[in-house]
Amino acid sequence: MTVATPKFGMGASVLRKEDKSFITGQGRYTDDIVAAGQLRGYVLRSPIANARFTIGSLDEARAAPGVHLVLTAKDIEHLGDLKSGAMQKQPDGSRAPTKDIPILCRDHVRYVGDAVAFIVAETRAQAQDAAELIEVDYEDEEPVVDTATALDEDAPLVWPDLGSNRALLYHVGDEDKAAQAFEKAAHEVSISFRNNRLVSNYLETRAAIAEYNPENEHLTLTAGSQGVHSMQNILASQVFNIGKDKLRVITPDVGGGFGPKTFVYREYALVMEAARRLSRPVKWTGDRTEHFLTDAQGRDNVVNATMALDENGRFLALKVDLTANLGAYISQYGPFIPFVGVSMSTGVYDIPALDVKINGVYTNTCPVDAYRGAGRPEAAFLLEKLVDECVRKLGLGRDEIRRRNFIRPEQFPYTTPTGRTYDVGEFEGHMNQCMERADWAGFDKRAEEAKARGRIRGIGMATYIEACAFAGSEPAHVTLNGDGSVTLAIGTQSNGQGHATAYAQFVAEKLNLPIERIHVHQGDTDRLDKGGGTGGSRSIPLGGVSASRAGEDLAEKIRKIAADELEAAAADIELEDGKARIVGTDRELDFASIAKAAKAPDDLQGFGEFVQDEATYPNGTHICEVEIDPATGETLLVGYWIVDDFGATVNPVLLAGQVHGGVAQGAGQALTEDTVYSEDGQLITATFMDYGMPRADLLPDIHFETRNVPSKTNAMGIKGAGEAGTIGATPAVLNAVVDALWREYGISHVEMPATPSRIWQAIQEAGA
């Protein structure tokens, strides 16, 4: 009996090939690595949010047991600061100056967790003990931590030399055109809210190991990242002023990234400098509290927004005043995040005019940067919250107001007021489908049943679109190995998304080879000379297409070698299950034999590079149904439905996992997560005892399906999907909560996270 070879190509529901190693404890993360003779590093951090400081004698610390090195700012004056190149132009055409991150603070600390000294010892405990022997004299100054008041005249200044806490001023849109639209509007609807600050909390905290070879003055850094090449570029050129050939960066397995593992942090430079001085490997591993204090955080905007509408509920113009907290320093992409988010201000709607002002502000808090979605979740939340407020003010149905304002299919390609060009979209189609799956029409009956039990129900929707997989490329290289297997090398970096499976599917489709025989290699600057890393949902739309083309290139070379060996035409060679066969015969060669027959190494190499000229625009509808206990304010998610347009599906299993994870993070922001600083700048939510991480019991079963419209900007029709779940979830969940409160109590707003105490308090105030 002949069994057909399973198809592992695009669209197949292939289980993740990498999971066996992870679930059996065979994953290899940075902290699992022990370099011979390694020492351990510890960072002495500021306990004060804003202070000048001086360091006393270091003799006692340097003489402490096991200590090999103590570094302060004076010892590393030759190292450059961590700079951002992401500042956008202001209305006057200038770019605001950046306040860069020093590797160690010189004489002033600006948030709790700021780095003061670095101690290297035989063990972490010895280094930590020595840190306690360092006397630091802090002269406290009043901090500013609140986003909304950072620009007040009497606010303390993070950087007095600037004369203000304003870090940047952006303007997007046409102020005059928007003003004209508001003048003729029949209705104006406004909202004000805070988009709460989040901590990413990936499972694996950051860690780094540096090794130095004094013979050739070469450094090797091993660290969890979202792409080794950008880290190599920044550390070599910006911090150490050495050639890239003098630094190798390696990333092994990574336990989550979500944006913040993209960035270069101080500790990476510190272990490198220590290894260079001591000629011994130096490892640093952050604990969870350090993660809370120092890893780049997300969101934290204060927003005032107004929509102008005509008498029929058509959107005429949108005006937004946004204050974005950037923290104490300008992080790597920090200034770009509110800017790219605002570029999606009009979402799926045909809004002719836009006027957006962005103030970026400094505060005495941890720097803020990209977190899953990077500005686009903030934009979608603002818009979908405002659309629901328009519904309440005008008395229209939530689906009806969206139908009236959706960009229609015949309007594509559609250029938004911010210059984004959407290629395709059928927004009403996925909204209708999602409403049907959620039994939107039957909600009132379910609400009555809940009320009979003393509960209140709400249902909320969000129709979103995002820009991702931005213009660019991600080259892919494939090699036929001597044993007949194939290795793909690519410059993205898996942080848990399943790249080893997804990329293998693209190559398998071209070589007709089981994915178990395809190895994916990422995370080594010595293996690949360039790569764009993982972020902005770019890996599969860009890297996947390149991998497919590289697989086709190698397939052609394999057919040619096989044809020469079998004395046939290349067109008559078919590939199946690791063999090349003359069609219709039993004459064949396995891939291992073909590898041996190759006359030159290039004959076994395939290359592909897809260059994309425009972003992709995934979109969809999320619907959430909640039940609230008025006596306690507790919210239960009792139903969740999604219909998404991702253009094309590579692997339904992987895609569902990405969407489910995004929903968990989005729901977490809506209901549980908040980063809270005290007035004196102490991080109150610095542990899992205080920070409300979403738990498994928060989420119901999630109904997820796609209604794909292939992208016209991507060669395979794919639209990015990694961030989409987060973007749709937060507004859908909060809109459902507010719907329940509005129906029963006339409450139209509750700040995120909508915790039981906040909801209970709102109900009490409404009753009073």
C-alpha positions in Angstrom: 0.0 0.0 0.0 1.4 3.4 -1.0 0.8 6.3 1.4 0.9 9.8 -0.1 3.5 12.1 1.3 1.9 14.5 3.7 1.8 18.1 2.5 3.5 20.5 4.8 3.1 23.6 2.7 1.3 26.9 3.1 -2.2 26.5 4.6 -1.5 23.2 6.3 -2.4 22.9 10.0 1.0 21.6 11.0 1.7 21.3 14.7 4.8 23.2 15.9 7.9 21.1 15.4 9.8 23.1 18.1 7.4 22.3 20.9 8.8 18.9 21.9 12.1 20.5 23.0 10.3 23.2 24.9 7.8 21.1 26.8 10.4 18.5 27.7 12.8 21.1 29.1 15.3 21.0 26.3 15.0 24.6 25.3 18.2 26.6 25.5 17.7 30.1 26.8 20.4 32.6 27.7 20.5 31.9 31.4 20.8 28.1 30.7 24.2 28.8 29.1 27.3 28.5 31.4 30.5 29.7 29.9 33.7 28.3 31.2 35.1 30.5 34.0 32.2 32.9 33.8 31.7 35.6 36.4 28.4 37.2 37.5 27.3 40.8 37.2 24.9 42.9 39.3 23.6 46.4 38.7 23.3 48.8 41.6 20.2 50.8 40.9 18.7 54.0 42.2 16.0 53.7 44.9 15.0 57.3 44.2 13.2 58.7 41.2 15.0 62.1 40.9 18.2 62.9 42.6 21.7 64.2 42.2 24.2 61.8 43.6 27.8 61.2 44.5 29.6 57.9 45.1 31.9 57.5 48.1 34.9 55.2 48.3 34.7 52.0 46.3 37.6 50.4 48.2 35.5 48.2 50.5 33.3 47.0 47.6 36.3 46.2 45.5 37.9 44.3 48.3 34.8 42.3 49.1 34.9 38.4 48.7 34.8 37.2 45.2 34.7 40.7 43.6 36.7 41.2 40.4 35.4 44.6 39.1 33.4 47.6 40.1 32.4 50.1 37.4 30.9 53.5 37.7 30.3 56.2 35.1 33.9 57.5 35.5 35.3 54.1 34.5 33.4 53.9 31.2 33.6 57.5 29.8 34.8 56.0 26.5 31.5 54.2 26.0 28.8 56.0 24.1 25.2 56.5 25.3 22.2 54.6 23.9 20.7 56.9 21.4 17.4 57.0 19.5 17.3 57.8 15.8 13.5 57.7 15.7 12.6 61.3 16.4 10.2 62.6 13.8 9.9 66.1 12.4 8.0 68.7 14.4 5.6 71.3 12.8 8.5 73.7 12.3 10.6 71.1 10.4 13.0 70.5 13.3 13.7 67.3 15.2 13.6 67.6 19.0 16.9 66.8 20.8 17.0 63.4 22.5 17.9 62.7 26.1 20.0 59.6 25.6 20.4 56.7 28.0 23.8 56.6 29.7 25.3 53.2 30.3 25.8 54.2 33.9 24.4 57.5 35.4 27.0 60.2 35.8 25.7 62.4 38.6 21.9 62.3 38.3 19.4 59.5 38.5 16.0 60.1 36.8 13.8 57.1 37.7 13.7 54.3 40.3 15.9 51.6 38.7 18.3 53.9 37.0 21.8 52.3 36.8 24.5 53.6 39.2 27.2 51.0 39.3 28.1 47.5 38.0 29.7 44.9 40.1 31.3 41.7 38.9 32.1 38.8 41.2 32.3 35.0 41.2 28.6 34.8 42.1 25.6 37.0 41.9 25.2 36.9 45.6 28.8 38.1 46.2 28.2 40.9 43.6 25.0 41.9 45.4 26.7 41.9 48.8 29.4 44.1 47.4 26.9 46.6 46.0 25.6 47.1 49.5 29.0 48.3 50.5 28.9 51.2 48.0 27.9 54.4 49.7 25.8 56.6 47.4 24.8 60.0 48.6 21.5 61.0 47.0 20.1 64.6 47.1 16.4 64.1 46.4 14.6 66.4 44.0 10.8 66.4 43.4 9.9 64.0 40.6 7.1 64.2 38.0 5.4 60.9 37.2 1.9 61.8 35.9 1.4 62.0 32.2 -1.5 64.4 32.3 0.3 67.0 34.5 3.8 66.7 33.1 3.4 69.9 31.1 1.8 72.0 33.9 3.7 75.2 34.6 4.5 74.1 38.1 5.6 70.6 37.2 9.1 69.5 38.3 11.4 69.2 35.4 13.1 65.9 34.5 15.6 67.8 32.4 15.9 71.4 33.6 18.0 72.5 30.7 15.0 72.0 28.4 12.9 74.4 30.3 9.9 72.1 30.0 9.0 68.4 30.2 8.0 68.4 26.5 10.1 65.9 24.7 8.5 66.4 21.3 5.6 68.0 19.5 4.1 66.4 16.4 1.2 67.4 14.3 -0.6 65.1 11.8 -3.4 66.0 9.5 -4.9 69.3 8.2 -6.0 71.7 10.9 -7.8 74.0 8.6 -9.7 71.3 6.8 -10.8 69.8 10.1 -11.9 73.1 11.4 -14.1 73.7 8.4 -15.6 70.3 8.8 -16.4 71.0 12.5 -18.0 74.3 11.5 -20.6 72.5 9.4 -21.1 69.5 11.7 -24.5 68.7 13.1 -23.0 66.9 16.0 -19.8 66.9 18.0 -19.0 64.0 20.3 -16.0 64.0 22.7 -14.2 61.6 25.0 -11.3 61.8 27.4 -9.4 58.9 28.9 -6.0 57.4 29.8 -4.5 54.5 27.9 -2.9 52.7 30.8 0.8 51.9 31.1 1.7 48.2 30.7 4.7 46.0 31.6 5.4 43.3 29.0 6.1 40.5 31.4 7.5 37.9 29.0 8.2 34.5 30.7 11.9 34.8 30.3 13.5 37.8 31.9 16.4 39.4 30.1 19.9 37.9 30.4 23.3 38.4 28.7 26.7 36.8 28.5 29.7 38.5 27.1 33.0 36.7 26.1 36.2 38.4 25.0 39.2 37.1 23.0 42.2 39.3 23.7 44.2 37.8 20.9 42.0 39.3 18.2 40.1 41.8 20.4 36.9 40.1 19.5 33.7 40.2 21.6 30.8 37.8 21.6 27.5 38.7 23.2 24.7 36.1 23.8 21.4 37.6 24.7 17.7 37.1 24.2 16.6 39.5 21.5 14.2 40.1 18.6 17.0 40.4 16.1 20.8 40.2 16.5 21.8 42.5 13.7 20.4 45.7 15.1 22.0 44.9 18.4 25.3 44.4 16.7 25.0 47.6 14.8 24.1 49.7 17.9 26.6 48.2 20.3 29.5 48.2 17.8 29.1 51.6 16.2 27.2 53.6 18.9 28.5 52.3 22.2 32.0 50.7 21.7 33.1 52.4 18.4 34.4 49.2 17.0 33.9 47.5 13.7 31.0 45.0 13.4 33.6 42.4 12.6 34.8 42.7 16.2 31.4 41.8 17.7 29.4 38.6 17.3 25.8 38.6 18.7 24.0 35.3 19.3 20.4 34.8 20.4 19.4 31.3 21.5 15.8 30.4 22.4 13.8 33.3 23.6 10.9 33.2 26.0 8.7 36.0 24.7 9.6 39.4 23.3 6.5 41.6 22.6 8.6 44.5 21.4 10.8 45.3 24.5 13.4 42.6 23.7 14.1 44.5 20.5 16.1 47.1 22.3 19.7 47.3 23.4 19.9 47.7 27.2 22.7 49.0 29.4 23.4 45.6 30.8 24.6 44.3 27.4 27.2 47.0 27.2 28.2 46.5 30.8 28.9 42.7 30.5 30.8 43.4 27.3 33.0 46.0 28.9 33.6 43.8 32.0 34.5 40.8 29.9 36.9 42.9 27.9 38.6 44.2 31.0 38.8 40.9 32.8 39.3 38.5 29.8 36.7 36.2 31.4 33.0 35.6 30.4 30.6 37.8 32.4 26.9 36.9 32.8 24.1 39.1 34.0 20.5 37.8 34.6 17.8 40.2 35.5 15.2 39.2 38.1 11.5 39.9 37.8 11.7 43.1 39.9 14.4 44.4 37.6 12.2 43.6 34.7 9.3 45.7 36.2 11.7 48.5 37.0 13.8 48.8 33.9 12.6 47.0 30.8 10.9 49.4 28.4 7.2 49.7 29.1 4.2 50.3 26.9 1.2 52.6 26.2 0.7 55.4 28.8 -1.2 58.1 26.8 -3.7 60.7 27.9 -6.2 61.5 25.2 -8.9 64.0 24.4 -10.7 63.3 21.1 -13.7 64.8 19.3 -15.6 63.5 16.3 -17.6 65.8 14.0 -20.7 64.2 12.4 -23.4 65.3 10.0 -27.1 64.9 10.6 -27.0 61.3 9.3 -24.2 60.1 11.5 -21.5 60.3 8.9 -18.1 61.1 10.2 -16.8 64.4 8.9 -13.6 65.0 10.9 -11.6 63.8 13.9 -9.6 66.0 16.3 -7.2 64.4 18.8 -5.0 65.9 21.5 -2.7 63.2 22.7 0.0 63.3 25.4 2.4 60.4 25.3 4.6 59.5 28.2 8.2 58.7 27.1 9.7 58.2 30.5 12.9 59.6 31.8 15.0 59.0 28.6 14.3 58.6 24.9 14.3 54.9 24.3 15.3 53.3 21.0 12.0 53.7 19.1 10.2 55.7 21.7 9.5 58.9 19.7 8.2 56.8 16.7 5.5 54.9 18.6 2.9 57.6 19.0 3.7 58.8 15.5 3.1 55.5 13.8 0.0 54.9 16.0 -1.5 58.2 14.9 -1.0 57.2 11.3 -3.9 54.8 11.8 -6.2 57.4 13.4 -9.1 57.0 11.0 -9.0 53.2 11.1 -11.6 51.5 8.9 -13.7 54.6 8.4 -13.9 57.1 5.6 -13.1 60.2 7.7 -12.2 63.1 5.3 -10.4 65.4 7.8 -8.0 64.8 10.6 -6.2 67.1 13.1 -4.0 65.4 15.6 -1.5 67.0 18.0 1.0 64.8 19.9 2.9 66.0 22.9 5.6 63.6 24.0 6.6 64.2 27.7 9.4 63.3 30.0 8.6 61.9 33.4 10.6 60.3 36.2 9.6 56.8 35.1 11.0 53.9 33.2 11.4 54.7 29.5 8.4 53.8 27.2 8.8 52.2 23.8 7.1 49.6 21.5 4.9 47.0 23.1 2.8 44.6 21.1 1.1 46.7 18.4 3.3 49.7 19.1 0.9 52.6 18.8 -1.7 50.9 16.7 -3.6 49.4 19.7 -3.7 52.9 21.2 -5.2 54.3 17.9 -7.7 51.5 17.5 -8.9 51.9 21.1 -9.3 55.6 20.8 -11.4 55.3 17.7 -13.6 52.4 18.7 -14.3 54.0 22.1 -15.2 57.2 20.4 -17.4 55.5 17.8 -19.4 53.8 20.6 -19.8 57.2 22.3 -21.2 58.6 19.1 -23.7 55.7 19.1 -24.9 56.7 22.6 -25.2 60.4 21.7 -26.9 59.9 18.4 -29.0 56.8 19.2 -27.8 54.8 16.2 -27.1 51.1 16.3 -23.4 50.2 16.8 -23.4 48.2 13.6 -25.4 50.8 11.7 -23.0 53.7 12.5 -20.1 51.6 11.4 -21.8 50.5 8.1 -22.5 54.2 7.3 -18.9 55.1 7.7 -16.8 52.1 6.6 -14.5 52.6 3.6 -16.4 50.8 0.9 -14.7 48.0 -1.2 -15.0 50.1 -4.4 -13.0 52.9 -2.8 -9.8 50.9 -2.7 -7.0 51.6 -3.0 -7.8 54.2 -0.4 -5.4 56.9 0.9 -6.1 58.0 4.5 -5.7 61.6 5.7 -2.3 60.5 7.2 -1.1 59.2 3.8 -1.6 55.5 4.5 -2.7 53.6 1.4 -5.0 50.7 2.1 -4.9 48.2 -0.8 -8.0 46.1 -0.1 -10.8 45.7 2.5 -14.3 44.3 3.0 -15.0 45.6 6.5 -18.7 45.2 6.5 -18.3 41.6 5.5 -16.3 40.5 8.5 -18.5 42.6 10.8 -21.6 41.0 9.6 -20.0 37.5 9.8 -18.8 38.1 13.4 -22.2 39.5 14.5 -23.8 36.3 13.1 -21.3 34.0 14.9 -21.9 35.9 18.2 -25.7 35.9 17.8 -25.8 39.6 18.2 -29.5 39.6 17.5 -30.2 37.3 20.4 -28.3 39.4 23.0 -31.3 41.1 24.6 -32.7 37.7 25.6 -29.4 36.7 27.2 -29.3 40.1 29.0 -32.8 39.5 30.4 -31.8 36.1 31.7 -28.7 37.5 33.4 -30.7 40.3 35.0 -33.0 37.7 36.5 -30.0 36.2 38.2 -28.9 39.7 39.5 -26.2 40.2 36.9 -25.9 42.7 34.1 -24.7 41.9 30.6 -23.0 43.9 27.9 -21.9 43.2 24.4 -19.2 45.2 22.6 -17.5 45.2 19.2 -14.4 46.7 17.7 -13.7 46.9 14.0 -10.0 47.5 13.5 -7.3 47.8 10.9 -3.6 48.0 11.5 -0.5 48.8 9.5 2.2 46.1 9.8 4.9 44.2 7.8 6.1 47.6 6.7 8.0 48.2 3.5 11.3 46.4 3.3 12.7 43.0 2.9 14.1 40.0 4.8 16.5 37.9 2.8 16.5 34.1 3.2 19.2 31.6 2.5 18.7 27.8 2.2 21.4 25.1 2.0 21.2 21.4 1.1 23.2 19.6 3.7 25.3 16.5 3.2 22.7 14.3 5.0 19.9 15.4 2.7 18.4 17.8 5.1 18.0 21.5 4.4 18.9 24.5 6.6 17.2 27.9 6.2 19.1 30.9 7.6 17.1 34.1 8.1 17.6 37.3 10.1 14.3 37.4 12.0 14.1 36.0 15.5 11.5 33.7 17.0 10.3 34.6 20.4 7.7 31.8 20.6 5.8 32.4 17.4 6.7 29.1 15.8 9.1 30.3 13.1 10.8 26.9 12.9 7.5 25.5 11.7 6.1 28.3 9.6 9.3 29.0 7.6 9.8 25.3 7.1 6.4 25.1 5.5 7.4 27.6 2.9 10.5 25.7 2.0 8.8 22.3 2.2 6.3 23.3 -0.3 9.0 24.0 -2.9 11.1 21.0 -2.1 8.3 18.6 -1.3 10.3 17.7 1.8 8.8 16.9 5.3 9.3 19.8 7.6 11.2 17.6 10.0 14.0 17.6 7.5 14.1 21.4 7.4 16.1 23.2 10.0 15.7 27.0 10.7 18.6 28.9 11.9 18.3 32.4 13.4 20.2 34.6 15.8 23.8 34.6 14.9 25.6 37.5 13.2 28.4 35.2 12.1 26.0 33.0 10.1 24.2 35.8 8.3 25.5 39.3 7.5 22.2 41.2 7.7 18.6 40.8 9.0 15.7 43.0 10.0 14.7 41.1 13.1 11.2 40.4 14.4 8.7 43.2 15.0 5.8 44.8 13.5 4.4 41.4 12.3 6.9 41.4 9.6 8.5 37.9 9.8 6.1 35.8 7.8 4.8 38.4 5.3 8.3 39.4 4.3 10.5 36.5 5.5 8.1 33.8 4.5 7.9 35.0 0.9 11.7 35.2 0.8 11.9 31.7 2.2 9.5 30.4 -0.4 11.6 32.0 -3.2 14.8 30.6 -1.6 13.2 27.2 -1.6 12.3 27.5 -5.2 15.8 28.6 -6.1 17.3 25.6 -4.4 14.7 23.3 -5.9 15.8 24.4 -9.4 19.5 23.7 -8.5 18.6 20.3 -7.1 16.7 19.4 -10.3 19.7 20.5 -12.4 22.2 18.3 -10.5 19.8 15.4 -10.5 19.2 15.8 -14.2 22.9 15.7 -14.9 23.4 12.6 -12.8 20.4 10.8 -14.2 21.0 12.0 -17.8 17.6 13.6 -18.1 16.2 17.1 -18.6 15.7 19.2 -15.5 12.1 19.8 -16.5 11.5 16.0 -16.2 12.7 15.8 -12.6 10.2 15.8 -9.8 11.0 16.2 -6.1 9.3 14.1 -3.5 10.1 13.1 0.1 13.8 14.0 -0.1 14.4 12.4 -3.5 14.7 13.6 -7.1 13.0 11.3 -9.6 12.6 11.2 -13.4 8.8 11.6 -13.8 7.1 8.3 -14.6 10.1 6.1 -13.8 11.8 4.6 -10.7 15.1 6.3 -11.5 15.9 8.6 -8.6 18.6 10.1 -6.4 18.1 11.0 -2.7 19.1 14.5 -1.6 22.2 13.3 0.2 23.5 11.8 -3.0 22.7 15.0 -4.8 24.6 17.0 -2.2 27.7 14.8 -2.8 27.4 15.2 -6.6 27.4 19.0 -6.5 30.5 20.5 -8.2 30.5 23.7 -6.2 29.1 24.9 -2.8 26.9 27.5 -4.6 25.1 24.6 -6.3 23.6 23.7 -2.9 22.6 27.2 -2.0 19.3 28.9 -2.6 18.5 32.5 -2.1 15.3 34.6 -2.0 14.5 38.2 -1.2 11.1 39.7 -1.5 11.1 43.5 -1.3 7.7 45.0 -0.3 7.0 48.6 -1.2 4.1 49.2 1.2 2.8 47.9 4.5 0.1 45.3 4.8 -3.3 46.1 6.5 -4.9 43.2 8.4 -8.3 44.0 9.8 -11.2 42.4 11.4 -14.0 42.5 13.9 -13.9 41.4 17.6 -17.1 40.9 19.6 -17.0 40.4 23.4 -19.8 39.6 25.7 -19.5 40.2 29.5 -21.5 39.7 32.6 -21.0 41.9 35.6 -21.9 41.3 39.3 -23.1 44.7 40.5 -22.5 43.7 44.1 -18.8 43.2 43.6 -17.9 44.8 40.3 -16.5 41.6 39.0 -16.5 41.1 35.2 -16.7 37.8 33.5 -16.0 37.3 29.8 -18.7 35.0 28.8 -18.2 35.0 25.0 -15.6 36.1 22.5 -15.8 36.0 18.7 -13.4 37.1 16.0 -13.5 37.3 12.3 -10.2 38.5 10.8 -8.9 39.3 7.4 -5.2 38.2 7.3 -5.1 38.0 3.5 -3.9 34.4 3.5 -3.3 31.8 6.2 0.0 30.1 6.4 -0.8 27.8 9.3 -4.2 27.8 11.0 -2.9 26.4 14.2 -0.1 28.9 14.6 -2.4 31.7 13.6 -5.0 30.8 16.2 -2.3 30.8 18.8 -1.1 34.2 17.9 -4.6 35.6 18.0 -5.5 33.9 21.3 -2.3 35.3 22.9 -3.1 38.8 21.6 -6.6 38.6 23.0 -5.2 37.7 26.4 -2.9 40.7 26.4 -5.7 43.1 25.1 -8.2 41.8 27.7 -5.5 42.2 30.3 -5.1 45.8 29.5 -8.8 46.4 29.6 -9.5 44.6 32.9 -6.5 43.9 35.0 -3.1 45.4 34.1 -1.9 48.8 35.3 1.5 50.2 36.0 1.3 52.6 39.0 3.9 55.0 40.3 3.5 56.8 43.6 3.8 60.6 43.7 7.5 60.2 44.7 8.2 57.9 41.8 8.2 54.6 43.5 6.8 51.8 41.3 4.0 50.4 43.4 3.1 47.6 41.0 6.6 46.0 40.9 5.7 42.4 41.5 3.1 39.8 40.5 1.5 40.4 43.9 0.6 44.0 42.8 0.5 43.9 39.0 -2.7 42.3 37.7 -1.5 39.8 35.0 -4.4 38.2 33.1 -4.9 34.6 34.2 -6.3 31.6 32.4 -9.7 32.0 34.1 -10.1 35.5 32.7 -10.7 34.2 29.1 -13.6 32.2 27.7 -13.4 30.0 24.7 -12.5 32.2 21.8 -14.3 31.6 18.5 -11.9 32.6 15.8 -12.2 32.4 12.0 -10.9 34.3 9.0 -12.5 36.0 6.0 -9.5 36.7 4.0 -9.1 39.2 1.2 -5.6 38.7 -0.3 -3.2 41.6 0.1 -2.2 43.3 -3.2 1.1 44.6 -1.7 2.4 41.2 -0.6 3.5 38.7 -3.2 1.6 35.9 -1.5 -1.3 37.9 -0.4 -0.3 37.6 3.3 -1.0 40.3 5.9 0.8 40.4 9.2 -1.1 38.8 12.1 1.2 38.9 15.2 -0.2 42.0 16.8 -3.8 42.0 15.6 -5.3 40.1 18.5 -4.1 42.8 20.9 -5.4 45.6 18.7 -9.0 44.3 18.5 -9.3 43.0 22.0 -8.9 46.0 24.2 -11.7 48.1 22.7 -14.0 45.1 22.3 -13.7 44.2 25.9 -14.0 47.7 27.3 -16.9 48.5 25.0 -18.7 45.5 26.3 -18.1 46.6 29.9 -19.4 50.1 29.2 -22.4 48.7 27.3 -23.5 46.8 30.4 -23.0 49.8 32.7 -24.7 52.1 30.2 -27.8 49.9 29.8 -28.3 49.6 33.6 -26.9 52.8 35.1 -26.2 55.3 32.3 -22.5 55.0 32.9 -20.7 55.9 29.7 -17.0 55.7 30.9 -14.8 53.7 33.1 -11.0 54.0 33.0 -8.8 51.0 32.2 -8.2 48.7 33.7 -11.9 48.2 34.5 -11.2 46.5 37.8 -13.9 45.3 40.1 -13.2 48.2 42.5 -13.5 50.8 39.7 -16.7 49.3 38.4 -18.2 49.0 41.8 -17.3 52.6 42.6 -18.9 53.8 39.3 -22.1 51.9 40.1 -22.2 53.4 43.6 -21.7 56.9 42.3 -24.4 56.4 39.6 -26.8 55.2 42.2 -26.1 58.1 44.5 
